[in-house]
Amino acid sequence: MTTTREHSAPATSVDLARWPAMAPPRPAPIRAAAARALLARVARRTGITVTFPDGSRLGPANGPVLAVRNPRSFFARLGRGGNIGFGEAFMAGDWDAPDPVAVLESLARNVTSLVPRQLQRLRRWYDPRLPTVEDNTRPGARRNIARHYDLSNDLFAAFLDETMTYSSALFAGGVDEPLSVAQRRKIDRLLDLTGVRNGTRVLEIGTGWGELAIRAARRGARVTTLTLSSEQAALAGRRAAGAGVAASIDIRLQDYRDITGEYDAIVSVEMIEAVGEKWWPTYFRTLDERLAPGGAVGLQAILMPHDRMLASKSSWTWINKYIFPGGIIMSEQAIEDMLARHTTLHVADRLHFGSSYAETLRRWRSQFIEASQRIGALGFDETFRRMWTLYLAYSEAGFRAGYLDVGQYLIRRP
């Protein structure tokens, strides 16, 4: 697999032109002191052990270890930036952990009790707001998608399995089951749910690198698949040609809002997270308008509890800033509300499999770390690699804690 994008030589130290947030933060003594007090509370409530270079610690002696390497910088970042500062502190090397998933899982399991209630009420005043530039208008969506998915096909190939599938697998064979087998099971279940067979007109919203489209075409379906990532479109086209089904797949660099026609089956795997709350009604109306009579929608979505979604939906987080600009995770209730308010559709079948996502992410993270030198040779410096290691660990922890879930939905008309 090759990439259509060139990269500069790998960086051996922090490049402040690329990573200005990694510069030593300005002192903020009051905020830093408040951050230290909050961290002490967090350590007590979660059972994590926070260690410092001088041998002191916060929390119990036997919990998952969060090792603060540079206390002054760590507390300055945490005090100034909260969630974003905590992530940036890891990127800068201000803290580390022998098992970051264990630390982050402990935090996720206690997320609603970590901040005092009186401060939670002030959240809308101190949390940064979503930047308007990240609104998922047509040009905004293209920019947001490019910032993540157009990084490099070779980057993703370094840690994904042979199917190049970047969404939760569905495991059934235990920890020894190959990831590729579990990924194909997930895809085939969606195709079975929506009745994809010879002659089915399929619309896929979110191409990825083409595995679902290829498997649908092998059933004899005619597939129209949409992506905003030029890197994904190029590789998906090559993979379809290599599989001998290119004539049955129409890969389009096209926004879902601009698609026309009717389709017997519409499938969309973990693309709804990139739509944005403002555009949810448009997305679900598009499903309704494009679905032929008697057709079915297969939707796979990452989920979070409805109350947490409401509390956090307008906040700009570390994940938004560095990983998924413009992204927001829905709740199951929000999906059902959107269907009821804006469509003639309803959920006819559902399956939750968050534990499979935790295992998927564990394998991705393990492979990402193992491929660190290869990824560095592509031009992704140590700060980037620490950033993505934290992203994968953070996500895995969310699923292990039950803070996040993933569901497959069969959606049709009554």
C-alpha positions as a Markdown table, in Angstrom:
| # | Residue | x | y | z |
|---|---|---|---|---|
| 1 | Met | 0.0 | 0.0 | 0.0 |
| 2 | Thr | 1.3 | 3.4 | -0.9 |
| 3 | Thr | 0.3 | 6.9 | 0.0 |
| 4 | Thr | -0.3 | 9.9 | -2.3 |
| 5 | Arg | 1.1 | 12.3 | 0.3 |
| 6 | Glu | 4.7 | 13.0 | 1.0 |
| 7 | His | 6.1 | 13.6 | 4.5 |
| 8 | Ser | 9.0 | 15.6 | 5.8 |
| 9 | Ala | 11.9 | 13.9 | 7.6 |
| 10 | Pro | 11.0 | 12.6 | 11.0 |
| 11 | Ala | 11.5 | 15.1 | 13.9 |
| 12 | Thr | 13.7 | 14.1 | 16.8 |
| 13 | Ser | 12.5 | 16.7 | 19.2 |
| 14 | Val | 9.4 | 18.9 | 19.7 |
| 15 | Asp | 8.9 | 21.2 | 16.8 |
| 16 | Leu | 7.3 | 24.3 | 18.3 |
| 17 | Ala | 6.3 | 25.6 | 14.9 |
| 18 | Arg | 4.1 | 22.5 | 14.5 |
| 19 | Trp | 3.3 | 22.0 | 18.2 |
| 20 | Pro | 3.1 | 25.5 | 19.7 |
| 21 | Ala | 1.1 | 24.2 | 22.6 |
| 22 | Met | 4.1 | 22.1 | 23.7 |
| 23 | Ala | 6.1 | 25.2 | 24.6 |
| 24 | Pro | 6.7 | 25.6 | 28.3 |
| 25 | Pro | 3.5 | 27.1 | 29.7 |
| 26 | Arg | 3.4 | 30.5 | 31.4 |
| 27 | Pro | 3.3 | 30.3 | 35.2 |
| 28 | Ala | -0.2 | 30.6 | 36.7 |
| 29 | Pro | 0.3 | 29.9 | 40.4 |
| 30 | Ile | -3.3 | 30.2 | 41.6 |
| 31 | Arg | -4.6 | 27.9 | 38.8 |
| 32 | Ala | -1.7 | 25.5 | 39.3 |
| 33 | Ala | -2.5 | 25.3 | 43.0 |
| 34 | Ala | -6.2 | 24.6 | 42.2 |
| 35 | Ala | -5.1 | 21.9 | 39.7 |
| 36 | Arg | -3.0 | 20.2 | 42.4 |
| 37 | Ala | -5.8 | 20.3 | 44.9 |
| 38 | Leu | -8.2 | 18.9 | 42.3 |
| 39 | Leu | -5.7 | 16.1 | 41.3 |
| 40 | Ala | -5.4 | 15.1 | 45.0 |
| 41 | Arg | -9.2 | 14.8 | 45.1 |
| 42 | Val | -9.2 | 12.8 | 41.9 |
| 43 | Ala | -6.5 | 10.4 | 43.3 |
| 44 | Arg | -8.5 | 9.8 | 46.4 |
| 45 | Arg | -11.8 | 9.1 | 44.6 |
| 46 | Thr | -10.4 | 7.0 | 41.7 |
| 47 | Gly | -7.7 | 5.1 | 43.6 |
| 48 | Ile | -4.9 | 6.1 | 41.1 |
| 49 | Thr | -1.4 | 6.7 | 42.5 |
| 50 | Val | 0.2 | 10.0 | 41.4 |
| 51 | Thr | 3.9 | 10.0 | 41.8 |
| 52 | Phe | 6.4 | 12.9 | 41.7 |
| 53 | Pro | 10.2 | 13.0 | 41.0 |
| 54 | Asp | 11.0 | 13.8 | 44.6 |
| 55 | Gly | 9.4 | 10.6 | 45.8 |
| 56 | Ser | 6.1 | 12.1 | 47.1 |
| 57 | Arg | 2.7 | 10.9 | 45.9 |
| 58 | Leu | -1.0 | 11.5 | 46.0 |
| 59 | Gly | -3.6 | 8.7 | 46.4 |
| 60 | Pro | -3.0 | 5.1 | 47.5 |
| 61 | Ala | 0.3 | 3.3 | 47.2 |
| 62 | Asn | -1.0 | 0.5 | 45.1 |
| 63 | Gly | -3.2 | 2.1 | 42.4 |
| 64 | Pro | -2.6 | 2.5 | 38.7 |
| 65 | Val | 0.4 | 4.9 | 38.5 |
| 66 | Leu | 0.3 | 8.3 | 36.9 |
| 67 | Ala | 3.9 | 9.5 | 37.0 |
| 68 | Val | 4.3 | 13.3 | 36.9 |
| 69 | Arg | 7.7 | 13.9 | 35.3 |
| 70 | Asn | 7.6 | 17.7 | 35.2 |
| 71 | Pro | 5.3 | 19.0 | 38.0 |
| 72 | Arg | 5.6 | 22.7 | 37.3 |
| 73 | Ser | 4.7 | 22.3 | 33.6 |
| 74 | Phe | 2.1 | 19.6 | 34.3 |
| 75 | Phe | 0.1 | 21.7 | 36.9 |
| 76 | Ala | 0.5 | 24.9 | 34.8 |
| 77 | Arg | -1.0 | 23.1 | 31.8 |
| 78 | Leu | -3.7 | 21.4 | 33.9 |
| 79 | Gly | -4.6 | 24.7 | 35.6 |
| 80 | Arg | -4.9 | 26.6 | 32.4 |
| 81 | Gly | -6.3 | 24.0 | 30.1 |
| 82 | Gly | -8.3 | 21.4 | 32.1 |
| 83 | Asn | -9.1 | 18.4 | 29.8 |
| 84 | Ile | -7.0 | 19.9 | 26.9 |
| 85 | Gly | -4.1 | 20.7 | 29.2 |
| 86 | Phe | -4.1 | 17.2 | 30.6 |
| 87 | Gly | -3.8 | 15.7 | 27.1 |
| 88 | Glu | -1.2 | 18.3 | 26.1 |
| 89 | Ala | 0.9 | 17.5 | 29.2 |
| 90 | Phe | 1.1 | 13.9 | 28.1 |
| 91 | Met | 2.1 | 14.9 | 24.5 |
| 92 | Ala | 4.8 | 17.1 | 26.0 |
| 93 | Gly | 6.1 | 14.3 | 28.3 |
| 94 | Asp | 5.0 | 16.1 | 31.5 |
| 95 | Trp | 3.3 | 12.9 | 32.7 |
| 96 | Asp | 3.4 | 9.2 | 31.7 |
| 97 | Ala | 2.0 | 5.9 | 32.9 |
| 98 | Pro | 3.2 | 2.3 | 32.8 |
| 99 | Asp | -0.5 | 1.4 | 32.0 |
| 100 | Pro | -2.3 | 4.5 | 30.7 |
| 101 | Val | -5.5 | 2.6 | 30.0 |
| 102 | Ala | -5.7 | 1.6 | 33.7 |
| 103 | Val | -5.3 | 5.2 | 34.8 |
| 104 | Leu | -7.8 | 6.5 | 32.2 |
| 105 | Glu | -10.3 | 3.8 | 32.9 |
| 106 | Ser | -10.2 | 4.7 | 36.6 |
| 107 | Leu | -10.9 | 8.3 | 35.7 |
| 108 | Ala | -13.7 | 7.4 | 33.2 |
| 109 | Arg | -15.5 | 5.2 | 35.8 |
| 110 | Asn | -15.6 | 8.2 | 38.2 |
| 111 | Val | -16.1 | 11.0 | 35.7 |
| 112 | Thr | -19.3 | 12.4 | 37.2 |
| 113 | Ser | -17.9 | 12.7 | 40.7 |
| 114 | Leu | -14.4 | 14.1 | 40.0 |
| 115 | Val | -15.3 | 17.8 | 39.8 |
| 116 | Pro | -17.2 | 19.3 | 42.7 |
| 117 | Arg | -20.8 | 19.9 | 42.0 |
| 118 | Gln | -20.5 | 23.7 | 42.4 |
| 119 | Leu | -17.8 | 23.7 | 39.8 |
| 120 | Gln | -19.9 | 21.5 | 37.4 |
| 121 | Arg | -22.5 | 24.2 | 37.4 |
| 122 | Leu | -19.9 | 26.6 | 36.1 |
| 123 | Arg | -18.8 | 24.3 | 33.3 |
| 124 | Arg | -20.3 | 26.4 | 30.5 |
| 125 | Trp | -18.2 | 29.4 | 31.7 |
| 126 | Tyr | -14.8 | 27.8 | 31.9 |
| 127 | Asp | -15.0 | 25.0 | 29.2 |
| 128 | Pro | -13.8 | 26.3 | 25.8 |
| 129 | Arg | -16.6 | 26.4 | 23.2 |
| 130 | Leu | -16.5 | 24.6 | 19.9 |
| 131 | Pro | -14.8 | 26.8 | 17.3 |
| 132 | Thr | -17.1 | 28.0 | 14.6 |
| 133 | Val | -14.4 | 27.1 | 12.0 |
| 134 | Glu | -15.0 | 23.4 | 12.9 |
| 135 | Asp | -18.7 | 23.5 | 12.1 |
| 136 | Asn | -19.5 | 20.7 | 9.7 |
| 137 | Thr | -20.7 | 22.8 | 6.8 |
| 138 | Arg | -19.7 | 21.3 | 3.4 |
| 139 | Pro | -16.3 | 23.0 | 3.3 |
| 140 | Gly | -15.9 | 22.6 | 7.1 |
| 141 | Ala | -16.6 | 18.9 | 6.9 |
| 142 | Arg | -14.0 | 18.5 | 4.2 |
| 143 | Arg | -11.4 | 20.3 | 6.3 |
| 144 | Asn | -12.3 | 18.3 | 9.4 |
| 145 | Ile | -12.1 | 15.0 | 7.6 |
| 146 | Ala | -8.8 | 15.8 | 5.9 |
| 147 | Arg | -7.2 | 16.7 | 9.2 |
| 148 | His | -7.6 | 13.1 | 10.4 |
| 149 | Tyr | -8.2 | 10.7 | 7.5 |
| 150 | Asp | -5.8 | 12.3 | 5.0 |
| 151 | Leu | -2.8 | 12.1 | 7.3 |
| 152 | Ser | -1.4 | 9.1 | 5.4 |
| 153 | Asn | -2.7 | 5.8 | 4.3 |
| 154 | Asp | 0.6 | 4.3 | 5.3 |
| 155 | Leu | 0.0 | 5.6 | 8.9 |
| 156 | Phe | -3.3 | 3.7 | 9.2 |
| 157 | Ala | -1.9 | 0.6 | 7.5 |
| 158 | Ala | 0.8 | 0.5 | 10.2 |
| 159 | Phe | -1.7 | -0.4 | 12.9 |
| 160 | Leu | -4.9 | -1.6 | 11.2 |
| 161 | Asp | -5.4 | -5.2 | 10.1 |
| 162 | Glu | -5.4 | -6.4 | 6.4 |
| 163 | Thr | -9.1 | -5.2 | 5.9 |
| 164 | Met | -8.0 | -1.6 | 6.6 |
| 165 | Thr | -11.2 | -1.3 | 8.8 |
| 166 | Tyr | -11.2 | 1.7 | 11.2 |
| 167 | Ser | -14.2 | 0.9 | 13.3 |
| 168 | Ser | -15.2 | -1.6 | 16.0 |
| 169 | Ala | -14.8 | -5.3 | 15.1 |
| 170 | Leu | -17.4 | -7.8 | 16.5 |
| 171 | Phe | -15.6 | -10.6 | 18.3 |
| 172 | Ala | -17.1 | -14.0 | 18.9 |
| 173 | Gly | -14.0 | -16.3 | 19.0 |
| 174 | Gly | -12.2 | -15.0 | 22.1 |
| 175 | Val | -8.9 | -13.2 | 22.5 |
| 176 | Asp | -7.2 | -15.4 | 20.0 |
| 177 | Glu | -9.5 | -14.6 | 17.1 |
| 178 | Pro | -7.8 | -12.6 | 14.3 |
| 179 | Leu | -8.9 | -9.0 | 14.1 |
| 180 | Ser | -9.6 | -9.4 | 10.4 |
| 181 | Val | -12.1 | -12.2 | 11.1 |
| 182 | Ala | -13.9 | -10.1 | 13.7 |
| 183 | Gln | -14.0 | -7.0 | 11.3 |
| 184 | Arg | -15.5 | -9.1 | 8.5 |
| 185 | Arg | -18.1 | -10.5 | 10.9 |
| 186 | Lys | -19.2 | -6.9 | 11.8 |
| 187 | Ile | -19.5 | -6.0 | 8.2 |
| 188 | Asp | -21.4 | -9.1 | 7.2 |
| 189 | Arg | -23.8 | -8.7 | 10.0 |
| 190 | Leu | -24.7 | -5.2 | 8.7 |
| 191 | Leu | -25.1 | -6.5 | 5.2 |
| 192 | Asp | -27.3 | -9.3 | 6.4 |
| 193 | Leu | -29.4 | -7.0 | 8.5 |
| 194 | Thr | -30.1 | -4.8 | 5.5 |
| 195 | Gly | -30.7 | -7.6 | 3.1 |
| 196 | Val | -27.8 | -6.9 | 0.7 |
| 197 | Arg | -27.7 | -9.5 | -2.0 |
| 198 | Asn | -27.4 | -9.8 | -5.8 |
| 199 | Gly | -29.0 | -6.7 | -7.5 |
| 200 | Thr | -29.3 | -4.6 | -4.3 |
| 201 | Arg | -28.7 | -0.9 | -4.7 |
| 202 | Val | -26.4 | 0.0 | -1.8 |
| 203 | Leu | -25.5 | 3.5 | -0.6 |
| 204 | Glu | -22.6 | 3.6 | 1.9 |
| 205 | Ile | -22.1 | 6.9 | 3.7 |
| 206 | Gly | -18.4 | 6.8 | 4.8 |
| 207 | Thr | -16.2 | 4.7 | 2.6 |
| 208 | Gly | -13.3 | 4.1 | 4.9 |
| 209 | Trp | -10.8 | 2.1 | 2.8 |
| 210 | Gly | -13.4 | 0.2 | 1.0 |
| 211 | Glu | -13.8 | -3.2 | 2.8 |
| 212 | Leu | -17.6 | -3.0 | 3.2 |
| 213 | Ala | -18.2 | -1.8 | -0.4 |
| 214 | Ile | -16.0 | -4.7 | -1.6 |
| 215 | Arg | -17.9 | -7.3 | 0.4 |
| 216 | Ala | -21.2 | -5.9 | -0.7 |
| 217 | Ala | -20.1 | -6.0 | -4.3 |
| 218 | Arg | -19.0 | -9.6 | -4.0 |
| 219 | Arg | -22.6 | -10.4 | -3.1 |
| 220 | Gly | -23.7 | -8.9 | -6.4 |
| 221 | Ala | -24.8 | -5.5 | -5.1 |
| 222 | Arg | -24.3 | -2.2 | -6.9 |
| 223 | Val | -22.6 | 0.1 | -4.5 |
| 224 | Thr | -22.4 | 3.9 | -4.4 |
| 225 | Thr | -20.0 | 4.9 | -1.6 |
| 226 | Leu | -19.3 | 8.4 | -0.3 |
| 227 | Thr | -16.2 | 9.9 | 1.3 |
| 228 | Leu | -14.7 | 13.3 | 1.9 |
| 229 | Ser | -11.1 | 11.8 | 2.2 |
| 230 | Ser | -9.1 | 11.9 | -1.0 |
| 231 | Glu | -6.6 | 9.5 | 0.6 |
| 232 | Gln | -9.3 | 7.0 | 1.4 |
| 233 | Ala | -10.9 | 7.3 | -2.0 |
| 234 | Ala | -7.6 | 6.6 | -3.8 |
| 235 | Leu | -6.8 | 3.5 | -1.8 |
| 236 | Ala | -10.4 | 2.2 | -1.7 |
| 237 | Gly | -10.3 | 2.4 | -5.5 |
| 238 | Arg | -7.1 | 0.4 | -5.7 |
| 239 | Arg | -8.4 | -2.2 | -3.3 |
| 240 | Ala | -11.7 | -2.6 | -5.2 |
| 241 | Ala | -9.7 | -3.1 | -8.5 |
| 242 | Gly | -7.5 | -5.7 | -6.8 |
| 243 | Ala | -10.5 | -7.5 | -5.5 |
| 244 | Gly | -12.0 | -7.6 | -9.1 |
| 245 | Val | -15.2 | -5.7 | -8.2 |
| 246 | Ala | -14.3 | -2.1 | -9.3 |
| 247 | Ala | -17.0 | -2.2 | -11.9 |
| 248 | Ser | -19.7 | -2.6 | -9.2 |
| 249 | Ile | -18.5 | 0.2 | -7.0 |
| 250 | Asp | -18.9 | 3.9 | -7.6 |
| 251 | Ile | -16.5 | 5.7 | -5.2 |
| 252 | Arg | -17.4 | 9.4 | -4.9 |
| 253 | Leu | -15.7 | 12.3 | -3.2 |
| 254 | Gln | -19.1 | 13.7 | -2.2 |
| 255 | Asp | -20.9 | 15.1 | 0.8 |
| 256 | Tyr | -23.8 | 12.9 | 2.0 |
| 257 | Arg | -26.0 | 16.1 | 1.7 |
| 258 | Asp | -25.6 | 16.1 | -2.0 |
| 259 | Ile | -26.5 | 12.5 | -2.9 |
| 260 | Thr | -29.6 | 11.9 | -5.0 |
| 261 | Gly | -31.5 | 8.8 | -6.0 |
| 262 | Glu | -33.0 | 5.8 | -4.2 |
| 263 | Tyr | -31.3 | 2.9 | -2.6 |
| 264 | Asp | -32.5 | -0.5 | -1.3 |
| 265 | Ala | -30.0 | -0.5 | 1.5 |
| 266 | Ile | -28.1 | 2.4 | 3.2 |
| 267 | Val | -25.1 | 1.5 | 5.4 |
| 268 | Ser | -23.1 | 3.9 | 7.5 |
| 269 | Val | -20.4 | 2.7 | 9.9 |
| 270 | Glu | -19.2 | 5.2 | 12.6 |
| 271 | Met | -19.6 | 8.2 | 10.3 |
| 272 | Ile | -22.4 | 9.8 | 12.4 |
| 273 | Glu | -19.7 | 10.9 | 14.9 |
| 274 | Ala | -18.4 | 13.3 | 12.3 |
| 275 | Val | -21.7 | 14.9 | 11.4 |
| 276 | Gly | -22.1 | 17.4 | 14.3 |
| 277 | Glu | -25.2 | 18.1 | 16.4 |
| 278 | Lys | -26.4 | 21.0 | 14.2 |
| 279 | Trp | -26.5 | 18.6 | 11.2 |
| 280 | Trp | -28.1 | 15.6 | 12.8 |
| 281 | Pro | -31.6 | 16.4 | 11.4 |
| 282 | Thr | -30.1 | 16.8 | 7.9 |
| 283 | Tyr | -28.3 | 13.5 | 8.2 |
| 284 | Phe | -31.3 | 11.5 | 9.3 |
| 285 | Arg | -33.6 | 13.2 | 6.8 |
| 286 | Thr | -31.1 | 12.2 | 4.1 |
| 287 | Leu | -31.4 | 8.5 | 5.2 |
| 288 | Asp | -35.2 | 8.8 | 4.9 |
| 289 | Glu | -35.2 | 10.6 | 1.6 |
| 290 | Arg | -32.7 | 8.3 | -0.1 |
| 291 | Leu | -34.2 | 5.0 | 1.2 |
| 292 | Ala | -36.4 | 3.1 | -1.4 |
| 293 | Pro | -39.8 | 1.7 | -0.3 |
| 294 | Gly | -39.2 | -1.6 | 1.6 |
| 295 | Gly | -35.5 | -0.7 | 2.1 |
| 296 | Ala | -33.4 | -0.8 | 5.3 |
| 297 | Val | -30.7 | 1.3 | 6.9 |
| 298 | Gly | -27.8 | -0.3 | 8.8 |
| 299 | Leu | -26.2 | 2.2 | 11.2 |
| 300 | Gln | -23.2 | 1.6 | 13.4 |
| 301 | Ala | -22.6 | 4.3 | 16.0 |
| 302 | Ile | -20.4 | 5.0 | 19.0 |
| 303 | Leu | -22.6 | 5.9 | 22.0 |
| 304 | Met | -22.4 | 7.7 | 25.3 |
| 305 | Pro | -25.0 | 8.1 | 28.1 |
| 306 | His | -27.6 | 10.7 | 27.2 |
| 307 | Asp | -26.9 | 12.9 | 30.3 |
| 308 | Arg | -23.2 | 12.9 | 29.6 |
| 309 | Met | -23.9 | 13.8 | 26.0 |
| 310 | Leu | -26.1 | 16.8 | 27.1 |
| 311 | Ala | -23.4 | 17.9 | 29.6 |
| 312 | Ser | -20.5 | 17.8 | 27.2 |
| 313 | Lys | -21.9 | 18.3 | 23.7 |
| 314 | Ser | -20.9 | 22.0 | 23.4 |
| 315 | Ser | -17.4 | 21.6 | 25.0 |
| 316 | Trp | -14.2 | 21.7 | 22.9 |
| 317 | Thr | -12.1 | 18.8 | 24.2 |
| 318 | Trp | -8.6 | 17.5 | 23.7 |
| 319 | Ile | -10.0 | 14.9 | 21.3 |
| 320 | Asn | -11.7 | 17.7 | 19.3 |
| 321 | Lys | -8.6 | 19.8 | 19.2 |
| 322 | Tyr | -6.1 | 17.1 | 18.2 |
| 323 | Ile | -7.9 | 14.1 | 16.9 |
| 324 | Phe | -11.5 | 14.6 | 15.6 |
| 325 | Pro | -12.3 | 18.2 | 14.9 |
| 326 | Gly | -16.0 | 18.8 | 14.6 |
| 327 | Gly | -16.8 | 15.4 | 16.1 |
| 328 | Ile | -19.5 | 14.6 | 18.7 |
| 329 | Ile | -20.7 | 11.2 | 20.0 |
| 330 | Met | -24.5 | 10.6 | 20.1 |
| 331 | Ser | -26.5 | 8.8 | 22.7 |
| 332 | Glu | -29.0 | 6.1 | 21.8 |
| 333 | Gln | -31.8 | 8.3 | 22.9 |
| 334 | Ala | -30.6 | 11.1 | 20.6 |
| 335 | Ile | -30.7 | 8.7 | 17.7 |
| 336 | Glu | -34.2 | 7.6 | 18.4 |
| 337 | Asp | -35.3 | 11.3 | 19.0 |
| 338 | Met | -33.8 | 12.3 | 15.6 |
| 339 | Leu | -35.6 | 9.5 | 13.9 |
| 340 | Ala | -38.9 | 10.3 | 15.5 |
| 341 | Arg | -38.7 | 14.1 | 14.9 |
| 342 | His | -37.3 | 14.2 | 11.4 |
| 343 | Thr | -38.0 | 10.9 | 9.6 |
| 344 | Thr | -40.6 | 8.1 | 9.0 |
| 345 | Leu | -38.1 | 5.6 | 10.2 |
| 346 | His | -37.7 | 3.7 | 13.5 |
| 347 | Val | -35.2 | 1.3 | 15.1 |
| 348 | Ala | -36.2 | -2.3 | 14.3 |
| 349 | Asp | -33.2 | -4.1 | 15.7 |
| 350 | Arg | -30.1 | -3.2 | 17.8 |
| 351 | Leu | -27.0 | -4.8 | 19.1 |
| 352 | His | -24.5 | -3.3 | 21.6 |
| 353 | Phe | -20.9 | -4.6 | 21.7 |
| 354 | Gly | -18.7 | -2.1 | 23.6 |
| 355 | Ser | -16.4 | -4.9 | 24.9 |
| 356 | Ser | -15.5 | -5.7 | 21.3 |
| 357 | Tyr | -14.5 | -2.1 | 20.7 |
| 358 | Ala | -12.3 | -2.2 | 23.8 |
| 359 | Glu | -10.5 | -5.2 | 22.4 |
| 360 | Thr | -10.3 | -3.6 | 18.9 |
| 361 | Leu | -8.6 | -0.6 | 20.4 |
| 362 | Arg | -6.3 | -2.7 | 22.5 |
| 363 | Arg | -5.0 | -4.3 | 19.4 |
| 364 | Trp | -4.7 | -1.1 | 17.4 |
| 365 | Arg | -2.7 | 0.5 | 20.3 |
| 366 | Ser | -0.4 | -2.5 | 20.7 |
| 367 | Gln | 0.3 | -2.5 | 16.9 |
| 368 | Phe | 0.7 | 1.3 | 16.8 |
| 369 | Ile | 3.3 | 1.1 | 19.6 |
| 370 | Glu | 5.1 | -1.8 | 17.9 |
| 371 | Ala | 5.2 | 0.1 | 14.6 |
| 372 | Ser | 6.5 | 3.3 | 16.3 |
| 373 | Gln | 9.8 | 3.4 | 14.3 |
| 374 | Arg | 8.0 | 2.7 | 11.0 |
| 375 | Ile | 5.5 | 5.5 | 11.8 |
| 376 | Gly | 8.4 | 7.8 | 12.7 |
| 377 | Ala | 10.0 | 7.1 | 9.4 |
| 378 | Leu | 6.9 | 8.4 | 7.7 |
| 379 | Gly | 7.5 | 11.8 | 9.3 |
| 380 | Phe | 5.3 | 11.6 | 12.4 |
| 381 | Asp | 7.4 | 12.9 | 15.3 |
| 382 | Glu | 7.4 | 11.7 | 18.9 |
| 383 | Thr | 4.8 | 14.3 | 19.9 |
| 384 | Phe | 2.4 | 13.0 | 17.3 |
| 385 | Arg | 3.1 | 9.4 | 18.4 |
| 386 | Arg | 2.4 | 10.2 | 22.0 |
| 387 | Met | -0.7 | 12.1 | 21.0 |
| 388 | Trp | -2.1 | 9.0 | 19.1 |
| 389 | Thr | -1.0 | 6.6 | 21.8 |
| 390 | Leu | -3.1 | 8.7 | 24.3 |
| 391 | Tyr | -6.0 | 8.9 | 21.9 |
| 392 | Leu | -6.1 | 5.1 | 21.5 |
| 393 | Ala | -5.6 | 4.5 | 25.2 |
| 394 | Tyr | -8.3 | 7.1 | 26.1 |
| 395 | Ser | -10.8 | 5.5 | 23.8 |
| 396 | Glu | -10.1 | 2.0 | 25.0 |
| 397 | Ala | -10.5 | 3.1 | 28.6 |
| 398 | Gly | -13.9 | 4.7 | 27.8 |
| 399 | Phe | -15.2 | 1.4 | 26.5 |
| 400 | Arg | -13.7 | -0.7 | 29.3 |
| 401 | Ala | -15.3 | 1.7 | 31.8 |
| 402 | Gly | -18.7 | 1.5 | 30.1 |
| 403 | Tyr | -18.6 | 5.3 | 29.6 |
| 404 | Leu | -18.7 | 4.6 | 25.8 |
| 405 | Asp | -20.5 | 1.9 | 23.9 |
| 406 | Val | -21.1 | 1.0 | 20.3 |
| 407 | Gly | -24.3 | -0.2 | 18.6 |
| 408 | Gln | -25.5 | -1.6 | 15.3 |
| 409 | Tyr | -29.0 | -0.5 | 14.4 |
| 410 | Leu | -31.4 | -1.8 | 11.8 |
| 411 | Ile | -33.6 | 1.1 | 10.8 |
| 412 | Arg | -36.6 | 0.9 | 8.6 |
| 413 | Arg | -40.1 | 2.2 | 8.0 |
| 414 | Pro | -43.0 | 0.7 | 10.1 |
